Amino acid sequence: MKDKLRSERSGRLRVTWRDAGVSAGIFAGCTAVCLLLRQSDSDGEYASELFLLAVFLISRFTDGYVCGIAASLLSVLAVNFLFTFPYFEFNFTISGYPLTIVCMLVVSVVTSAMTTQIKRQSRLRIEAEREKTRGNLLRAVSHDLRTPLTGILGASSAIADTELPPEACRRLAREIGSEAQWLIRMVENLLSVTRVDDGGRPVRLYKQPEAAEEVVSAAVVQLQKRFPEQAVRVRVPDELLLVPMDAMLIEQVLLNLLENAVLHAAGATEIQLTVTRRGGEAVFAVLDDGCGIDPQLLPRLFEKPIGREEQGDRRRSLGIGLTVCNTIIRAHSGRMSARNRSGGGAAVEFTLPLEENPS
């Protein structure tokens, strides 16, 4: 705690190149405006107010106190030297001059203190949200890992300790394989989370222009390896649609959405995967004609892992995959949404920009 407080105090006295550039730009702009105004008004009474505004802006948009205090002192000197008669000379005998200095210093200190406090509260709020998300994810992971591990342990014990007919052994072996595949998918999801941070910003995002139809095809092939009897209707544009993306992560997003449709869309007879172009974005959508999504879950479907108590399916958790998917899409500067279709079933879609964002 002491080290953190010491770090905060030193941060208030530290000046970065960004803060120096912001301060110089605002100060230079204010000076230029005052010089232009002096062409029509030689009294220069406006200078003090404009430089007071500059001090406020510099204190607001920089970190710590140094830039604001320095701006207040420089502003007083600039007003005295450039905009107070006799021009281009310092005159410290002007009445009210000490009050001007005090006013600008007070403005800079108070504004800097308020800005520092606002930024500190924002950081604390972000950290609290990250801890909440991390806790939700860990709770959901513990639930999801326990069930398949219990199934694997029970099936393997039955095979090892019980005389079973060959057909029963094969059935238990298939169950072990199914649960192991689910664990692999869970681990892949968790590894994907490590590719982006809690704020959704890229950590190691290798974006390259990829053909949308190739990524879609790869996801469908992976799905059919696990669900060979599940047919998926695919619709892509006739034109070659190149989308900047990390192909491995987007393929996993599509695979997660397709698996959710297979596992959770009760009564579905058809699953569709479509890609369309909408303005400057590519829109990927997974649609089904099943039971749809509980309307109470829709507003927070992507915000946090959904616990088991909120789902009818006690074996699989829908929430972790969607949380991971949303994090990956936000890291690509895209958006993800879900809705219930008017004719029945659900539609989950995400967008990806067709042009790389330089930021």
Buried (B, 14 or more C-beta within 10 A) or exposed (E): EEEEEEEEEEBEEEBEEEBBEBBEEBBEEBBEBBEEBBEEEEEBEBBBEBBBBBBBBBBBBBBBBBBBBBBBBBBBBBBBBBBBEEEEEEEEEEEEBEEBBEBBBEBBBEBBBEBBEEEEEEEEEEEEEEEEBEEBBEEBBEBBBEBBEEBBEBBBEBBEEEEEEEEEBEEBEEBBEBBBEBBEBBEBBBEBBEBBEBEBEBEEBEBEEBBBBEBBBBBBEBBBEBBEEBEBEBEBEEEEBEBBBBBEBBBBBBBBBBBBBBBBBEEBEBBBBBBBBEEEBBBBBBBBBBBBBEEEBBEEBBEBBBEBEBBEEEEBBBBBBBBBBBBBBBBBBBBBBBEBEEEEBBBBBBBBBBEEEEE
